[in-house]
Amino acid sequence: MSEKGKQKIRDVLQAVKALFSESTKPSVKDEANRWLSRFKREKEAWIIADAILSQPNLTRNAYYIAAYTLRYKIQWDFYDLASKEDRKRVCDAVLKHGANHTQDGIRMQLALAISGLAIQLVGSEWRSALNDIVGFFKQPRTAMTLLDILTVLPDECNNSKMRARKTVRKQALRIFAGDTDNILKVLERYMNSAGSNVSLQFKVFRCFLSWVRHGDISPQSLVQDPLFKYTFRAVENEALFEIALEVMGELVLHTEDMKRYQPAVKVLIPNILKLGPKYLEAEKVGDSETCKSLCRLFVDLGEAYMPMVLEQGIESKQTIALMLRCVGNMNKDVAAMTFNFWYGLSRDIIDAHRKNERESKPGVIRYFESPFLELVGRLKQVMQYPPVIRNFNDEKQISEYKRIRYLAADVLVDTVNVVGIDKVLQLLLRELGVEWDRYTVDPNKWHGVEACLYCFRSVARCVPRQENEILPKLMKFILRPELEKQYALRYTATLIVGRFNDWINNHPDFIEPLLKFVVTGLGNSLQLVVSSAAYAFNYVCIGCREKLARSYVMQLFEVYQVSSRLHLRERKEIIEGLAQVIGKLPLENEIYLKALTSLIKPLAEVLRASIETKALHSETTKTRVSEALDLISQAFMSLPPTNCKQTAVLIMNLRPFLDKLMEGYLKDDSIMERVCRCWKYGIRAAKLEFAPMLQPLLEKLARFFPEHPHSSFLYVVCVCVNEFGKAPHPQYQEVMKKAYIVFSKQGMATLNSSQAFRDNPDVVGDFFDMQKRYLQTCPYIVFGCSDLVVQVFKCALVGIGVNHKDACQMLMRFFATFIKMGSELRLRYNKNPDERLKNAMAMLEKIMNHFGESMTIGLMEGIAGRLPYTRIPFVVEVIEELIKNCPEAAKAWVGRAMARMPATEHPTHEEFLQNLFARDQNHFSQRDQSTFSRAIREAVKDFSTAVRSHLR
């Protein structure tokens, strides 16, 4: 080795010493860690790591870093080994090191390195890899090394982080799986020789687990394999209990085809069900980890062997009994593990029931009705807050249990699908009575009542509007004044009112008392209850809007008038609900307009007062303005699209305030975004009735944009394009054309360099969204401005490497839409020949001929590393449209772009081109495009991985 290489070894050993020494300063450790991270990426790291592992009497840490470096190089830089001789030399060296270094951490790194080599080469140069590895490490002293290699080998075939093509890894797994029976014989020999060596037994089981999961074990081999039988004895050994359960679970998944693996299934089912007493014992002593492990196994059994469960035999009853027991576990995480089983079972029961009905067979639902009704009670316990929650004012503590409650609510709906809503409601009402009696004796025991109410809320969408037996009793229960004493009960009861809004609409006698109940909650001292009351108010208004519009408008406005003291979120709920009711008011005598004015007027007054104040830019004023604008936006967003004319009148009255705010807050991006949001939803609510304000608004935005390029201005233009771009009136077309010209020029002036693209990602996103919408909605305007559209395309090319996620996505969508317009314009022209369409097609073709190659080079550079890997799906969208719309030109462009890049392997440049352009245009007319899209995406990702490895 050269003196330079020897010095490098000394540098590595010094860095290792600094990294692991307790006396080293943290800053020095950090620098050593960074140095080693850089070192492992260097090409000479292959030789240095090999040399360190070959030297005797070094520290364990030095050997570990060297082994890790070799593993890293094999996983990430394998293509550094350009020749067959290089690869053979590394294989021999790594095998030798694996035999020499048998300490735990070092051994595992070398096992992963050997596995990586075998995966890369077993399909080509090292077809006997598995046999060679087994033979090389057959000595007793390397038993643990061999077991480590055999354990990680099938797992690594599925390691997407390894820089090997998916096809290479799949091929390797297929080859290795073909040797499964031989590997099982090796494991059998080790197990027979293990005696009382529990560590070796554990290793064997871990390896067996890996090959069951990824190997190809025939039904006959499995049932005859001694390890299969050893597994059931291993559960009696405390040290092997967990691994034995894992193996059993994997065996269950492997034998999911019950007919094919019938002999093994007949052994597995009774041996797993025999573990029921172990679960009961673990539950009794509070051993949550054992309960989880056993519950996971029972769930695997039930899900994989669902036909057995549906057979209604003794094993079916035992399985369901175990599942019910697991649902009742005090640890809610254990209970949640069963939820997917109950969903699958309910779905299969319903399918079997329908089939039996068609074949006039006895219904399967009758058999499962009893356990599913028992499940309802156990789900209620899962939803019940634990006794440690005594007060309901700690939202953080409560939120920890919300996820489990949501999941349990879904299972309750599955139960309704099996036994019917009537029986579930009856059971819940009985449970509610029992829990209420407990609560009246001890007010601290509110948890059961609240859980019952939550159950009612969970099945609300399953209850028919005509239900007249249980729901009236529930609503009368909710109206009890005693519920006001406990925040939790008040909160959940209020949410129930909102959920049952459609039922309430069908039972008008309950509207007034329940609405009064909800409104009272707005004055509650607990914010959670106030939020629930605002939610319920909104949903009652939505569900009962026609009836409320006839009789309750004045009462609703009384609520609105006092809602200004509430938080913004609750005020939005109230405004949304009230706007829904206003939308059902008659247009005669300007009733609708008067009500809408009453809704907006207090908010407009806030804007007027703020505009007139001298402290326009104080934080207090800005907060008031921001909230008022948010509420106005919410009102416009919630209005129905039927009363556009009167909505436009209101917007016209509001316009002076919005204009003044735009002028006063030009430098405030946050408030300007809120003003533009008002315009956005106002335009959508007024639709074409907004026309008188269209041109003044666009002219004002155009005047402000050069000095204050707020992206929200561009989004307002996007909304105008959507509403007026397709309007037939030539006046609208002329206004939209002027807007296109002005904002295209101003947008390009802002985005005049690649740095400008990086500095203004919001403007990039909205600018190219505007361009895309113009292309889709009114292409005549775009291609009618021939010089301008060329400049826009050139501007897009400047920013083709922008990294920002949303900006990159919108830019790529612009490119994809532009290319796609070629075929869309041809379709339109074939249906209706038009000179404008002909000119547009000619202009688009001219632009693609001039700039298509530059665009493709930019796209390929992005794939090669200019863009983050996570942006590749956006680029794929453009490449897909290129291949569909101009395949011959695209192939030439891609080829020339690749000529600028380093050569790659797996795939080579030629293989990538072949994969990318493997399908002819006839494929694109097929109904299912997903196969084509997936093939393009996989080809691009494989090439990106290959080329990035050479550019690191």
N, C-alpha and C positions, 0 to 999 in steps of 0.2 A: 504494500500500500504506500502511496506517495506521502511525503511529509505533510502536504496539505490535508490529506485524508486523516492522518494521525492527529493533526491539530483539531480537526473537526470533531473527532472522537473525544478529545480532551474537553472541547467546548461543551459537547453534549453532557458529558459526565459532570462537569462543573455546574451546568444549569440544573441537572437532576439533583445534585447535592443541595444547591440553593433552594430548590422548590420544596424538598422534603425535610430539610433541617429545621428543627424547632427553634433554633437561635437566629434564623434568618428574619430580617425585617420584612413586614408585609409588602412594602414597595418593591423590595428586591425579589420577593417571591412572585409578585405580579409580573415583573419584567422577565424573570426566568420562564414563567408560564407562556408569556407571549413569544419569547424566543423559540421555545420548543414547538409552539404552534406553527410558527413560520418554518421551522426546520423540517417538520414532517411533510410539508408541501414541496420541498426541494427535491430535485431528481436524484441527487447523490444520497438522499436519505435511505434508499434501497441498500446501498453498499455499507453505509455507516451502521445502520441497524443490524445488518447481518454480522458485521465485524464485532459489534459489542456483544451480541449473543454468543459469538464464538470464543470470546475471551473468558478465561477462568477467573474466579475469585473476585468478581465485581459485586456490588450491592444488589439486593433484590429489587430495589427501585430502578436501578439502571437497566436491569434485564426486563422489568415490566415496561418501561418507556420504549425500549427497543422492540419488544414484542408488539406493543400497541402501535408503534410506527409502521411495522411490517403489515399488520392487519389493516391499518388506514390506507397504506399504499395499494394493497391488493383490492380493497373495496372501492377506492376512489380514483386511483391512478394506474389501474391495471394495464392500460394501453400504452404506458411508458415502455412496457416489455414488447418491443417491436418484433423481435425475432423468436423463432421456435427455441433456439438455443438459450436465449435469455429466460424464457419462461421455464424451460427445463432446469436451468441452474437455480432459479428461485424456488421451484418445487422441491428440489433435492435439499436445498438449504433449510427451508421451513420444516420439512419432515424431520431432518436431523435435529433442529432446535426443539421441535416438539418432543422428541425422545429424550433430549438432554435436560430440559427444564420442566420439571413436574410439580413445581410449587403452584398453589391454587390459582392466584391471579394471573401469573405469567402463562400458566397452562391454558387458561380460558382464552386469552388473547391469541395464542398460537393456534388453538382449536378453531377459532373464528377465521384466522388467516388461512389455515389449511382448507376449511370449508369453502372459503371464497375462491381459492384456486381450483378446487374440484368443480365448483359450479360453473366457473368460467370456461373450463377446459374439457369437461366430461363429454360434451357434444362434439368435440373435434380431436384434440391431440392426446387426451388422457381418458380414453373410454373405459379403462379398467380402474379408474380412480378409487372407487369404493373398495374393490377387492385389494388393491395395493395398500390402501390405508389400513384396512383390517389386518393384512399380513405384516405390515411394517410395525404396528403397535401391539402385536399379539403377546409380547412378553408380560409377565405379571406386574413388573414395576411400572409399565406404561398403561395399565388397565384403565386408570382414571382418565388418562389423556384420550384414549380411544373412546371411552364412554362420553366424554365431553364433545368430541368431534361428531360422534354419531347422534348426539342429542341436538346440537345446533345445526347440523347439516340440512335436514329438511326444513327447519324454521327459516334458515337464511335464504332458502330458495324463494321465500315469500317476503324477503326484506326489500322493500322498494327503495331504501336508502342506498343499497348497493348500486354502484354505477355500472350495472349490466342491464342489457335490454330485457324487457319483460319476457320476450320469446326465448331468450337464452336461459333465464331462470326457470321458465315453465318446462323447457326441454330437459333441463337438469333434474328437476323434480320428477318428471316422468321416467327418466332413466333410473334414478335412485329408487323410486317406488317399485320398479320391477324387481329389485333385489330385496324387497321387504322380508320375504321368508328366510333368506340367508341371514339377514340382520337379526331376526328373532331367534335363530339358532345360536348366534353369538351371545345374545343376551341371556338365553337359557343357560349356556355354559357358565357365564359369570354368576348367575343367580344360584346355580347348583354348587358353585365353589365358594359362595359368600359365607356359608355357615351362619354364625351369629354376628357377622359384620354388617351392622345396620346401615352404616354409611354407604357401603357398596350396594346393598339392597336398594337404598334410596336412589342411588345413581342409576341403577338398572331400571327402576320403575320410571324415573324421569325420562330416560331414553325411550322406554317402551311407549310412554305417553306421546312423545314426539312422533314416533313411527305409526302409532294408531291414528294420530291426527292427520298426518300427511302421506302415509304410506298406502300401499295397496294390499290389504290383507284379505285373502279369500275366505269365504264362510267356513270352509272345511279346516283351513289352517288356524283360524281364530279359535274355534271351539276346541281344537286339539292342542293348542299351544299351552304349555305349562304356566306361562306368565299370566294367562287369562285366569287360570284357577288360583294361582298364588295371590292375585289381587284381592280375592274375597277373604283370604286368610289374613292379609296384611292389615285389614281394618281393626283387627284385635290388638295390633301393636301400636302403642301410642305414638312412637316415633315415625311410623309409616302411615298413620291414619289419614292425614291430609292428602298425601300423594296418592294413596289408594282411592280416595274419593274422586280426585281429579281424573285418574285413569278410568274409573267406572263411568264418570260423566262423559269422557271422550269415547268410550266403548259404546255407550248408548247412542251418541250422535253418529258414530260410525255405522251402527246397525239399524239406522232409521228405516231402511228398507226391510221391514219385518219379515216379509216372505222369503227374501233371499237369505237373510241371516237367522232364520227361524230357530235352529238349534242353539245359537248363542243367546238369542232373545229369551228363550225358555229358561236359560240359566241366569241371565241378568235380572229379570223382573223379580223373582222371589228373593234373590240375594240382596237386592236394593231395598225391597219392602221390609226385609228383616231388620233393617237399620232403624225402623220406626221407634222402637224402645230407646235407642241411643239418643234420638232427637228429643224424646220426652224427658229423658234424664238431663240432657243438656239444658232444656228449657226450664226444668225444675230448679237447677242450681244457678241459672242465669249465665250460662256459658254462650254468649252471643256469637262468638266466632265459630264454634262447632255447629250451632243452629244454622248459621249462614251457609256453611259448607254442605251440611246435609240437605238444607232447603234447596240449594242450587242443584244438587243431584236429583232430588225428587222432581223439581221443575223440569230438568232435562228429560227425565223418564216420562213425565206426563206429556210434554210437548212432542217428543220424538215418537212415542208409542200411543199417539192419540187414538188410533183404531182400537187398541186394547181398552182404552178408557170408555170408548163408545159402545163396546160390546156388552157392558152392564153386568160383567161377571164379578167374582169375588175379588180379583186383582184390581178391577176398576173401582170397586167400593173402597178398597184399602188405599188406593192412590188418592182418591178424592178426599178421604178422611184425613190423610196426611197433609194435603193441600189446605184443607180447612183449618187444621191445627197450626200450620205455618202462618196463615192469615191472622190467626189470633195471637201471634207472638207479640210480647210487649215491645220488642224492638221493631219499630215501624219499617226499618230498612229490610228486615227479614220478610215481613208481610208483603212489602212492595215487590219482592222477587217473584211472587206468584202471579202478579197481575197479568202478565202476558199469557200465562197458561189459561187463565179464566177467559180472556178474550178469545183465544184460539178455540177453546172448548165451546163457548157460546156460539161462535160462528159455525162450527162443525155440527153442533146440535140443531141449529136452525136449518142448515143444508140437509141434514138427515131427516128432519121433520118434513120438509117439503117433498123430499124423495119418497118418504113413506106415505104421505098423503096421495101422491100420484099413483102409488102402487097399492093403495088401500090397506096398508099395514098399520099395526098399532103405533100410536105416536110415541116418539122417543122423549118428548118433553116431559111426559108424566113421570118418567123414571128420575129425571134430573131436577125436578121441581123442588123436592125437599132439600137437597144440598145447596141449591142456589138461594133458596129462602134463608137457610142458615147463614149463607155467605153475606146476606144483607146485614144481619146483626153483627157479624164480625167486621164488615166494612165500616159500620158505624163506629166500632171501637177504634179502627185505624184512623178515622177522621177526627176522633175525639182528642182535643188538646190534653196533654198530660197534666196531672195535678200540680206540677211545679209552677204552672202558669196560673197564678191566682188573680192577677189583674190583667186587663186587656189593653193597657195603655203602653205596652212595650212592643212597638211594631217590629223591631228587629228580632226580638225573641219569637214573636208569632210567625214571622216570615220563614223561619227555619222549618216549619212544619207544613207550609203551604204547598210545596211541591208534592209531597206524599198525598196530601188531601186531594189535589187536582187529579193525580193518577188514580186514587181510589174512587173518585167520582166517575171517571171513565168506566171502571169495572162495574160500578153500580148501574150505569146505563146498559152495559152488556147483560147484566142480570135481568133488567127490565125486558130486554129483547127475548129472553128465554121464558120467563114466567108471566110476563105481562105487567102493565103498569098498575092495574087495579090491586093485585095482591101485594105488590111492593108498597103502594100507598097505605093500604090497610095495616101492613106490618109496621111501617114507619109511624103511623098514628098511634098504634098500641105502644110502641117503644117510647114515643114522645110522652104519653100519659104516665108511663112508669117513671121515666126520668124526671118529669115535672113533680111527681109526688116526692121523689128524693130531694129535689131542689127546695120544695116548700118546707121540708124538715130541716135541711141544712143549706142555706143560700150559698155556701162556698162550693157546693157540688153542682155548679151550673154547666159543667163540661159536657155531660150527657145530653142535656136539653139542646145545647148549641150544636152538638154533632147531629142530632136528629133534624134540626132545622137546616143544617148544611146539606144533609141527605135530600131533603125535599127540594132545596135549591138545585141540587145536582141533576135531578130528574125532571126539571121543569119543562124542558123541550119535548119530553116524552108524554106529557099530560095533555089529553085532548081538551080543546076549549070548552067542550060541552060537559066536562066532568062536574057532577053535582052532588057527590056523596062525601068525599074526603076534603076537597079543597075549601068548601065553605067553612068546614070546621077548623081547618088550618088557619084561614084568614081571621076567623073570630078569635082564635088563640093568639094570633099576632097582635090583635088590637087590645089584648089585656094590658092594663096599666102597670101590672107587676113587672113587665119586661123592661120598663124604663129604668128599673133599679140596677140592672146589670148590663154594663156596656157591651159585653160579648153577645148577649141575647138580642139587644137592641140592634146591634150592627148586622148580624146575620139575618134577623127578621126583616130588616129594611131591604137588604139585598134580595130577599125572596120576593118582595113586592115588585121590584124591578124585573126579575126573571119571569114572573107570571103576568106580565103586562097584557099579553094576548088573551089570557083567561079572564083577567079583570075586564077587558073590553067586552067580553061576552057575558059578563055579569055586572051590569052597570050599577046595581045597588051598592056594590063595594067601592065604586070609584071615589065617591066623596070621603068616606071614612078612611080609606087607605091613603088617599092623597093627603088628607089632614095629618095622618100618622107620619107620612114621609116628610112633610113640611115642618112638623114639630122637630124632627131629627136635625134639621138645618141649624137649630139653635142649641144643639147638644154641646156640652163642654169638651167632649173628646173628638179630636179631629177625624179619627177613623169613622166615627158615626156620621159626622157631617159629610164626609166624602161619600159614604154609602147612601146617604139621603139624597145628595145631588145626583148620584148615578141613578137611583130609583126614580127620582123626579123626571129625569131625562127619558127613561125607558117607559114610564107610565104615559108621558106625553106622546112618545112615538107610537106606542101600542093603542092608545085611546084618542088619537088626535082628532078624529072626526067628531066624536061625542064631546070632547073637551072644547072644540071650536064652537059647538052649538050652545054650550051652557056654562063653561067655566073660564072663559078668557079673562074676565075681570079678576077672578081669584088668582089666576096664574100671574097676571101682571103685578098683583100685590106682592107675590113672592119675589118677583124680579126686582121690584123697587127696593126691597130690603136686602137684596143679595150682594150689594156692593161691599159689605163687610167681610164677605167670604174670600177664600183664596182663589187665585185665578183659575185653577183647575176646576173647582166647583162652579164658578161663574160660567165657565164654558159649557159645562153640562146643562145648566139651567137655560142658557141662551139657545143651545142646540134643541132642547126639548120644546121651548117656547116657539122657536122658528118653525118647527115641524107642525105645531098647532096652527100658527099663523098661516102656513101654507094651505090649510084647509078652509080658510075663511072665504066667503064669497067676494067676488070682484065688484059687485054692485055697490053703489053709493060710496065707493072708495074705502070700504071697510078694511080690505086687505092692506091698502096703502097706509091708512091711519094706524093700523096695528103695527105694521112694519116700522113706520116712523116712530111710534112710541118705543119700540125696541131699540132703535138706533140713536134716537135723540139724546138720551143721557150720555151716551158714549161720545157723540159728536160734540156735546157741550164740554166734555173733558178736553177734547182736542181744541175747541175754540178758546177755552180758558188758558190752556197751555201755550197756544200761539200768541196770545195777548200778553202773557207774563214776560217780565224782563229776565227772568231766570230760566230761559228756554233750555239751556244746556246743563242745568243742575241735575244731579242724579235723581232727585225726587220727581222733577218734572218728566224726565226721560222715562222713569218707571211708569208713571201714570199714562203717558202717551203710548208706551209699548203695550201695556195691558189693554188699553182702549182699542188699539189697532188689532190686537189678537182677538178680542171679543167681536169686533166688527167682521173680521175675516171668518170667525166661527159662524156668525149669523148668516153671511152670504153663502158659506159652504153648506149650511143645513137647509137652505130654502129649496123647495121643489122647483123644477125647471118649467113650470106651467104659467107663472104670472110674470113673465119677463118684462112686459111693458111697464108695469107699476114699479117693479124692482129697479128698472132703469131710471125712472123718475127720482127715486130715492138716491141712487148713486149720483145723479146730476146735482142734487142738493148737497150731497156730501163732498163733491169734487173740490170746491174751494178750500176746504180744510186739508184735503190730501195734497193739493197743489202747494199750499203754504208749508206744510210739513216737509215736502220734498225740497223746497227751497231753503228751509231752515236747518235741515239735518243732512245736507248733501255729503258731509264728511263722515257721517255716522252710518257705518255699514249695517249695524244691527237694526236701527229704526228704519233705514231705507228698505231693508229686506221686508220689514213688516208692512210698510206702506205698499210695496209692490205686491205683497200677498193679498192685501185688500183689493187692489186692482185685479189680481188674478181671479179671485173667487167672485168678485163683482162682475167681471166680464163673463165668466161661466154661468152666473145666475141670470144675467140679462140677455145673453146670447146676441143675436143680430140687433136687438133693441139698443145695444150699446153703441151702435153706429155713429150717432152724432158726436160722441166723445172720442171716437177711435183716433181720428187724425190729430186733434189737439194733444192727446196723450202721447202718441208716438213722436210728435214733434218736440214735446217737452223732454221726453226721454233722450231723444237724439241730441238735443241742445246740451243736456247735462253730461252725457256719456264721455265725451272726449277728456274732460278734466276729472271726472269722477266715474271711472269705469266699473260701476257696481254690476256684478253678474246678475243680480235680480232684475235689472233693466232688460237684459236679454231674455230672461225667462218670461217677462210680460209679453215681449214680442212673440215668443213661442206660443203663448196662449192665444194671442191675436191671430196667429197663423192658423191654429187649429179651428178657431171659430169663424174666421172670415176668409181663409185661404181658398175654400171651395165655394164660397158664395158666388152666385152667378152674376150679380150686379157688377158692371165694369168699374163703377166708382170704388168698390172695395178692392178690386184687383189693382187699381192704380195706386191706392193708398198703401197696399201691402208691397207693391213694387218699390215705391219710394223708400219704405222702411227697410226693405231688403238691401237696397243700394247704400243707404246711409249707414246702417248698422254693420254691414259687411265691411265697408271702408273703415269705419271707426274701430271695429273689432280687429281688423288686420293691422291698423296703426298701433293698437295696444300690444298685439302679439307679433311684434316685428323681429323677434330673435328667439333662439332656443332658450336663452335665459329668461325672456319674458314669459315663455310657456311655463317654465319651472316656477316663476314668481307669482303667476296668476292662474292657478289650477281651476278656480271656480269660473273665471271668465272663459277659459278654454272649454270647460264642460258645457256651459250654457251657449257659448258661441257656436260650437259645432253641433249642439242639439238644435239650435235655430236653423243652421244650414241643412241638417237632416230633415227637419220638419218641412222646410220649404221644398226640398226635393220631393218628398212624399206627397205633399198637399198641392203645391202649385209649381210643377217643374217648368211650365211655360215662363214663369218669371225668372227662374234661375238661369235657364239656358238662353233666354232672351237677352240677358245681360252678358254677352259672350266674353268680353274682356274681363269683366268682374269675376265670373266663375273660374276663369283660368287663374286669376290672382288668388282667389280663395283656395284653390287646390294647391297652389304653390306654397301658400301660407301653411296649409296642413302638413306639407312635406317638411317644413322647417321644424315643426313640433312632433314629428313622428316618433321621436325617442323620449317623449315626456313620460316620467315614471309614475306620477300621481295616479292612483287607481281610477278615480272617477273621470279625471281628465283623459287618461289613456283610453278608457272604455268608450267614452263619447266620441273621441277622435277616430277610433277604429270603426265605430258604428257609422260615422260619416263616410269613411272610405267604403265600407261594405254596402251602404245604401247607394252611394254614387255608382259603384260598379253594377249593382243589381238593377239600377234604373235602365240600363241598356236593354235588358230583356223585357222589362215592364213597358218601356216606351214602344218597343216593337209590337207587343201585344195590343196596346192601345191603337197603334197605327193600323194594324191588320183589321181591327174592328171598325175603325173610323179614320180613314186616311185624312191627314191634316198637314198643311204645310208647316205649321209650327212644330208638330211632332217630328216631322222629317228633319227640320233644322236642328231640333234638340238632339236627335240621334247622331247627326253629323258632328255637332259640337262635342258631345260626350266621347265619340270615337276619336276625335282629334285630340282631346285632352289625354285619353288613355294611351294613344300612340306616342304622344310627346313625353308624358310623365309616368307612364305605367312602370317602366323599368326602374326609375328612381324610387318610386313608391315601393316596389318589390324589394329593392336593395335595402331600403329602410326597414321593411318588415323582417327580412332575413337577418339583418344586423340585430334587431330586437330579439329575435329567436336565439341568436348566437350569444347573447349576454348583455346587450345594451339595455334591455328591459329586464326587470325582475322576472324570475321564473313564473310567478303567480299571474303575470300579465299575458302569458302565452295564449290562454283561451280567447282573449280579445283579438289577438293577431290572427288566430285560427279562423275567426269569423270572416276576416277579410280574405284570407287565402282561399277559403271555401268558395266565396263568391267569385274570385278570380278563376278558379278551376271550372266552375259552372258556366261562367259567361264568356270567358276568352281562354280556353284551355291551351291552345297552341302558343299564343303569345306568352301566356303565364309560364309555360314550361321553359320557354327560351329565357324569359326574364329571371326565373328562379335559377336556371343553370348558370347564367352570367353572374348572378349575385353570389352563388356558391363558389365560383372561381376565385373570388376575393378572400375566401376563408381557408383555414388550414384543412388538410386532408383529415378524414375521420374514419373510424372503424365502427362497425356495429351500430348504426349503418354507415356504409360508405356513401359518398356523394351520389354515386350511380344508384345504389339501393334506395336512397331517400327519394330521388326523382321517380324511380319506378313505383315506390309505394304511394307517392303523392298523386301520381297521374295514372294510376292503375285502372281507373273506371272510365268508361266512355260516357258521352253525354246522354245516352239513352237511359242511363241509370237515374238521372236526375228527375225524370218524369214519374218515377215510381212513387207510390203513396208513402212508403216508409223511407224517410231520409236519414233516420238515426244511424243506420249502419254506415252510410257514407260519411256522415259527420264524425262518427266515432273513429273511423279509419283515418281520416285526415288528422284528427286531434292526436291519435296515438303516434302517427308517423312524425308529426311536427315535434311532439314531446321527446320521442326517442332521438331525433336528430339534435334537438336542443341539448339534451343531456350529453350526447357524444361531443358536440362541438365546444360546449362550455368546459368540458374536462381538459381540452387542449388550450383553452384561453385563460385558465386559472393561474 
